[in-house]
Amino acid sequence: MAETAKPYLTGHYTPVPDEITAHGLTVHGAIPPELNGRYFRNGHNPKPGVIPTHWFKGSGMIHGLRLQDGRAEWYRNRWVRTPALDGVPYIGDDGVPDLRVSDAATHVIEHAGRILALQEANLPYELTPDLRTVGAYDFGGKLTSAMTAHPKTDPVTGELHFFGYSPFPPYLTHYVADATGEVVRAQTVDGAGPSLMHDFGLTAHHVIWLDLPVVFDPTEHSGIPYGWSDTHTPRIGVMPRSGPPVVTWYEVEPGALLHVANAYEDERGRIVLSGPRYDRSAWGQTWKWWTGAPGYAPTPIVGATAHRWILDPATAAAREEAVDDLVAEFPTINEDRTGLPHRFGYSVAFPGAGLTEHALVKYDHATGRREVVPMGRDRMPGEAVFVPAAGGTREDDGYLLTVVSDLVADASQLLVLDASAPGAGPLATVDLPRRVPSGIHGSWIADAPDAAHTPSATGTTTLEETS
């Protein structure tokens, strides 16, 4: 198989070769007037001629849209300019990792006025609101490890909880930054690792750690040195958010979990954690796509299905439940419910389990029902980012933002869907000036209430410098 046939460089994932800016985008329908801000989405986009050894090793590119007063003012895409973009190795001649050498390709968030591009083995990279790279950011020297790509903001306190993990001691460090961006807690968490900890859970009173059977494997040469272990005891840990970092571990059945949909404490004081689970076979098939190994599946996600874990401190036991049989990943919720009981969740559904095309799916955990929203032939939606509606009173009063890759039209659109009825069709469709490769995670960054507005030019596209 030719190296250029790596699946993560073809089809919906074919990289774009340059950076452009377009103003005055065409809108079909009506963008809700309260959507004033920026939608940014990150993903792997290696430079032309670069063939990474793993999907996750491709350089980060942010695709951004500016929405204002019902208009789509601009689209722009920019590589995150890190040393890795220019080929600098992560491990130096001295054998020591350089945390600044990041692909910065997994997620992009805003906290305390800073926009950060994230990848979990590295320091975050700060960006400007128009996607220029400022540089590596270490929270004023208080971040001394890598930073997860999946930090959690407490919707009540505004605190940002995050962590760094490593295949070498200390395996796990927990951080808390207050609402102003100041790191107020940094503590080593003993007894975990060296497992792949891509995500974690946050409840009103606890931090939830995942010590599952994908562990450090120095014989894995794809550039991501982790593999499935049949000997590692899979566990989920519960740690109080305040006080010493003492973890209570619950043994669970073997299964990998990359993304946590949510975690919360129920009325009985049990911890409920949910997300898409991979069994050993699903993980192996999925990993083949991510590395382009012989026999890889036709899609990047195989066999991941929605599950729920219930951890009961009264019995010291864990119970696992299958929620659905659709192959689905990239779970999202109304983030105002982070750490709190939630009713609704949203995911990207992949072909499998009777589904023949990509779709969005909405779960109603109160009724057990799901709503599948097909995208159409050769159309793939990205992660659905929830934005609350102004004056909304119900959990699903809001909008879902997703970028769709359309292979037939060789184009992409931003869809704005009613989160309460996503199958009713888009409220608005924004035509983008190019097909956007399918990516990973993104965020809606609302304008500050007093943000100044400067009208943009209309109907122009500009090729940008890429050096």
N, C-alpha and C positions, 0 to 999 in steps of 0.2 A: 504493500500500500504506500503510495507516495506521501511524503510528509505534508505536502500541500493539501492533502485530502483529510487532514485532521478535522473531525466533525465540528469543533468549536471555531473553525475558520470558514465554515460553509453555511449555506441556507440562511436561516434567520440570524445566524451569528457571524455572518461575513463582515469583517471589519470595514470601516470607512477609512479612506486614505488621507484625509485632511480635515482641517477645521474651517467652518464657515459661520457666517452670521447672516440671518435673514430678518427683515423687519416687516411689519404689517401683514401677518399671516392671515390666510383665508379661514373664516369661521362659518361653519354650517350650524344652524340652530342658534341658541343663545347661551353664552357663558354666564352663569349666575353672577350678579353684580358684586357679591361679597368676596368673590375669588380674586383678591388683589394680592399678588405676591409672585413667588417663583416656584416652579416645579422643577426639581433637579433629580436626575436619575443617573446612577453610576453603572459601569460595566467594563468588561475586558475588551480592549481594542488595541492589539499590538500594532506597531508601526509597519508600513509596507515592507515586506521582505523578512520580517521577524516571525519565526515559528516557535512559539513557546511549547514547552514539554508538557504542560498541563493547562487546562482551561483557566485555572485560577492564577496562572503566571502571566497572563496578558496584561499589558499596561492599562491603567485606568483612564477612562474618558468620561467626562460628565456631559450629558445632554441637558440643556436648560431651556425653559420657556418662561417668559414674563407675561403674566396676565394682569390687566388693569382696566377697570370700568367696562367690563364686557368685551374687551379687545385682547387679541393675542399680539402683544407688541413686538416680541422678538423670539427667535430661536437662535441658540448658539451651541456649539460643541467644542470642548477643549480637553486636550490631554492634561492630566495632573503632572506638572513638571517636577519630577523627582529624579534623583540620580539613576534609578532603575530604568527610566525611560531612555536614557543614553547608554544603557548597557553596563552600568557599574554593578559589580556582583554584591549580593547581600552579605556573603562571608568574605572578609578581607584576607590579605596575605598572612595576617597574624592569627587567622582562624576564629576571629571574633565577629559576630554579626553586627552590622551597622543598622540600627533601627531606623535611620533616615532613608535607607534604600528600600523604598516601598513601591509596590505597583499601585497602591491607593485606589483599588478597583472594585471594592465590594459595596460600599455604602457612602452616603453623603448626608450629613445632618447639620442642624443649627442648634447651638446652645449658647446662651448668654451673649448673643450677638456675633458669635464666631461660626463660620461655615467650615466644616471639617470633612475631608475625604478620608475614608477609613479602610484599612486592611489589617487583619488581626495580628500579623507577625511584626508590626512596625509601629512607629509613631504616627499620629494623625498628620494630615497636611491641611493647612489653612488656605482657604480660597476667598476671593473677593466676591461680592454679589454679581459681578459680570464674569466670573469663573477664571479670573487670573490667579495663578498660584502665588501665594505669599511665602510659604515654606513650611518646614516641619514645625510642629507645635507640641510642647511638652508641659503645658500648664504651669509655666513659670518655673520649670525645673522640678516640679513635684511628681511628674509622671516619669518614672525611672525604668519602666518595662514597656513592652508593647501594649497596645490598646485594642480591645475587641472591636469588631465592626458592628456590634449590636448593643450599644449602650441603651439604658432605659431611663426615661424621664418620669419621675414620680409626678402625677398630675395634681397632687395636693400640695407638695412642698416645692416643686420645681427642681429638686435635686436630680443630678445626673449620676446614676450608678453605672460603673463599668469595671472591667477587669483586664488584666494581662495574664496570659498563660504561656508556658514554655515547656519544651521537652526535657529541660534541665532545671534543677532546683534553683530558686523557689518556683514550683510548678504553677502556682496560682496566687495572684495579688488582687485584692479588691480595693477599689477607689470610689470615693464619693466627692463630687463637685457640687457646691451649693448653687443656688439660682443665679448668682453673679459670676459663676465660672471658677470660683476659688476651690481648689482641692482641700477638703476639710478632713478627709480620712483616707489613709493608705495603710493596708494591713495584709500581711502574708496569711494565707489560708492553708493550714497544714492538712496533710492526709489525702490530697487529691492529685491525680495525674499519674503518669504523663499521657493523658488522653487528649483527643481532639475536642476542645471546648469552644465551639464556634459561637454559641449563644448561651443564655442563662435565663433564669426567671426572677421576677421581682414581685413580691406581694406587699401588702400594707405593712407587714412586720418582719418579713423574712427575705433572704436572698436564696435562690434555688440553683444549686450547682449540678452539672451533668458530667458524671464520670462513667462514660459508656464505652463499649468495646472497640472503638476505633482509637488506636493508641500509637505512640511514636514507634516507627519502624525504620531503622537506618538502612534496611535493604531495599526500601522503596525509592526508586531513582527517578521518579517523575518530576521531582522538585518540591513535592509536598510529601514529607517523609512520615506518612501515617498509613496504617492498614488495619484491617479487621483482626482481632485477637479472640480466639476461642478460650483462652485461659484467663483473660482479664475479667474480674467480677464486676458486672455492670451495676452502677449505683446512682441514685439521685440524692443529693445532700440538701439539707435544710439548715440554714444559718440565721440567727437573729440579726436584724439590721443594726441593732445597737448592742453594746457590750462586747465582750471578747469574741473573736471569730471561731466559735466552737460549732462544729458541724455534726448534725445527726444524719447518719447515712441509712438509706433504705435500699436494700437489694431489689433489683427488678429483673425481668426477663431480658435476654440479650436483644438489643435493638439500638440503632443509631438515631440520633435526633439532632439535626442541624439547626432548625429554627423553632423557637418557642412562639406559639401564638399568643399565649397569656398564661399567667399563674395567679392564683388568688386563694384566700382562705374562705372556706364555706361556713355556713351557720353552725356547724359542729366542730369548727376549729381544724378541719382537715385541709391539707394543701392539695389543690387541684391544678395540674399542669397539663397543657395540651400543645400538640404540634404534630407534624407529619413524621411518621416513624418508618425506618428502613429495617427490614430483616437482613440476614446475612446475604441471601441471594440478591435482594434488591440493591444492597450497597455495592456488591461486586459488579453487577451489571451497570449500575450508574457510574461507578469509578472508571469502567472501561471507556465510556463516552468521554468522561472528563480528561482522560489521558490519550484517547485515540488508540487504545489497545485493540488488537485483532478481536473481531467478534463483538464490537461495541453495538449497543442498541441504537435505534433510529432517533431517540430523543434523549436529552440530558438527564431526565428524571425517570427512573423505573421503580415501580413498586412502593413508592412512599405514599402512605395513606394516613388520614387523620386519626389520631389516638388521644386518649386521655389517661393520665396517671393520677390516682388518688392516694395520698400519703397520710396515714392516720396516726398521729402521735399517741393516741390512747392504746392502740394495739401494736405500734411499732411495725406495722405491716404496710405494704404497697399493693395496690390493685390496679390493673391495666384494663382499659376498655377500648375496643375499636369503635370509632365514631362514624366512619364512612368507608366505602370501598373504592372511591375514585382515586386515581393517581393524581395527587395534588401537592403543591409546594408553595413557598413564598406566602405564608399566612400573614394576614393583617387584621387589625381590629380598629375600632374607634379608640385612639390612644388616650382619650380621657378616661377609659376604663382600664388602663394599665395597672396591674396589681389588684384589681377589683373584679368582682363577679361580672361577667359579660354574657350577653345573649347572642350576639351576632359575630360571625367571622367571615373572612373573604380569602380566597386562594386562587392560584392559577392551576387549572386542571390540564393534565397532559393526556395524550392518547393512551388508552388502556382501560381495562375493566368495562368494556363495552362502548367507550367514548372513542370516536374516530378522528376528532379534531380538537384543537386547543379551545379552551373556554375559560371564563371566570365562573367561580362557584361561590354562592352565598350560603352560609350555614346558619340555621336558626336552632340554637341549642335548647331552647325552651320547648319546641315542638318536635325536634329531631328531623325537620324537613330541610331540604336543600333546594336551591334554585340554580340551575345550570344555564349559563349565558354563552352559547356558542359564538365564536367570532367569525366563522365561515372558512371556506377552503383556503389553506395555505396562509391563514392569518393567525398570528400569535400575539396574545396580550402580554404585557408585563405585569409585575406586581401592582396590585390595586391599592393605591394610597388613599386612605379615608381623610376627608376634610369636613369638619362639622359645619352644618348650615347655621347661618345667623339666626338666633332666636329659637333654635331647635330644642325640643323637649324630650324626644325619644332617642334611644341609643343610636338608631340608624337614620336619624335626621341629618343628612349630609350628602356628600358627593364622593364618588370614586374616580380617581385619576389614573389612567393607564395609557401607555404608549403601545400601539399595535404595529407589528411588523407585517407587511403584506408582500409576499413574494411574487404574486401574480402581477400586481400593479407596480412592483419595485418602488414602494412608497410606504410612508408611515403617517399615522394620525395620533393625536392626543384625543382620547375619548373622555368626556365628562358625563358620568352616569349618576342617576339618582340612586343613592345607596339603599333607599327603602324599597326600590323596585328596579334593580339593574337590568332586568330582562325587558323593560318597556322601551328600550332603545336609548341612544345618547341624547342628553339635553343639548350637548354641543360636540361638534367634531372639528378639530383644528388640523388643517392640512400642514404637514411639515415639509420643509424644502428638500428632504432626502429621506430614504429609508434608514431608520435608526436601528442598528443591530439590537437584537434581544439582549437584555442586560440583567442586572442583579437587583439592587435595592435603590430606593429613592425616597425623597421627602418633599412635602409641601412646606414652604417657608413663607409664612404670611408677612405682609408688610407691617411694620410698626404703625400704631395708630396715627402718628404724626409724620409718617414718611412723606417726603416731598416727591412730587411727580413731574417728570419732564417728558413731554411728548416725544415720540420716536419718529424716525423717518418711516415711510411706507413703501412696501412693494419692492424692496431691494435685497439682493443677496451678495455677500462679499466673501471672497476667498481670503483666508487669514494666513499669516506667517505660521509655519509649523516648525521652525527651527528653535 
